[in-house]
Amino acid sequence: MCAAPRGCRPVSCGWYGDVMKVHIVIDPETCVGIGKCEEIAEEAVELGDDGVSHVTGVAVDEDVARNLCESCPTGAISIVED
C-alpha cells in the first residue's frame, strides 16, 4: 500500500523498474473542472467536453499522482490499484 497524502485514497501500487507507477481516478461528481490536474499531468488527465477532468488511462509516477491528489482543490483525485 502507498502512504497517501491528504485527500488521496490509495488501494495499491506497482513498481516498474526503479519507478513506482500508479493509476489515478477522478470522481466526476466532485470535480469542478478547474484543470490544475491537466497542467500537472497532461498525459494522464484531460478536460472533457462536459467540463470535468477525465483520466486517459496512462499510469504516472507515484510522485506525480501524489502531486495531483494534493493539488486538487476538491479532492476529486485518488490513487488506485494498478
C-alpha positions in Angstrom: 0.0 0.0 0.0 1.1 3.5 -0.7 1.2 6.1 2.1 -1.4 8.6 1.0 -1.2 12.4 1.3 -4.2 14.3 2.5 -7.1 13.8 0.1 -5.8 10.6 -1.6 -7.3 7.2 -1.1 -4.9 4.6 -2.5 -5.6 0.9 -3.0 -2.3 -0.4 -4.1 0.7 0.5 -6.3 3.0 -1.3 -8.6 6.7 -1.0 -9.3 8.0 -0.7 -12.8 11.8 -0.8 -12.9 13.1 1.8 -10.4 10.0 4.0 -10.6 6.7 3.3 -9.0 3.8 3.8 -11.4 0.2 4.2 -10.3 -3.2 5.0 -11.9 -5.5 7.7 -10.8 -9.2 8.1 -10.9 -11.3 11.3 -10.8 -14.7 11.4 -9.2 -16.9 13.3 -11.7 -19.3 14.2 -9.0 -16.6 16.0 -7.0 -14.6 17.5 -9.9 -15.4 21.1 -10.9 -13.1 21.3 -13.9 -10.5 23.8 -12.7 -7.9 22.0 -14.8 -5.0 22.1 -12.4 -4.5 18.4 -12.9 -4.3 18.7 -16.6 -1.5 21.3 -16.1 0.4 18.8 -13.9 0.0 15.7 -16.0 -1.5 16.3 -19.4 -0.6 12.8 -20.5 -2.8 11.4 -17.8 -5.7 13.9 -17.5 -7.8 15.8 -20.0 -10.6 18.2 -19.5 -13.8 16.8 -21.1 -16.5 18.5 -23.1 -18.7 18.0 -20.0 -16.5 20.5 -18.1 -14.8 18.0 -15.8 -11.5 16.3 -15.9 -11.1 12.7 -17.0 -8.2 10.2 -16.8 -6.6 9.0 -20.1 -5.7 5.6 -18.5 -1.9 6.3 -18.6 0.0 5.2 -15.4 2.0 8.0 -13.8 4.9 8.2 -11.4 3.8 7.9 -7.8 5.2 11.4 -7.1 3.1 12.9 -9.9 0.0 11.1 -8.7 0.6 12.4 -5.1 1.0 15.9 -6.6 -2.2 15.5 -8.5 -4.1 14.5 -5.3 -2.6 17.3 -3.2 -3.3 19.9 -5.9 -6.9 19.1 -6.5 -8.9 21.7 -4.6 -12.0 19.5 -4.4 -10.2 16.2 -3.5 -11.7 14.5 -6.6 -8.5 12.6 -7.5 -7.5 9.2 -5.9 -4.7 6.8 -6.5 -6.0 3.3 -7.3 -4.9 -0.2 -7.9 -2.6 -0.6 -10.9 
